[in-house]
């Protein structure tokens, strides 16, 4: 059994935890406080959230220009189509 875990004794459908011996609680707390494996996960979550936020901001800023460009292209294509059909351009 890994260190730092309580022993679990099965009694029927119940589980009883054996009390920690004196001093084990402080060792367990110290080990938990010194463990930095979760800090990397937090860093990646913050970094990912920042990237998503920046992407949303960029999309919001350029969406108006893209819509204007698409409408301009659509107008030019409609004009070209009407010129082909009627030959009066």
PyMOL commands that set and color helices and strands:
alter all, ss='L'
color gray80, all
select helices_A, chain A and resi 24-34+37-86
alter helices_A, ss='H'
color red, helices_A
select strands_A, chain A and resi 8-11+14-17
alter strands_A, ss='S'
color yellow, strands_A
deselect
rebuild
show_as cartoon
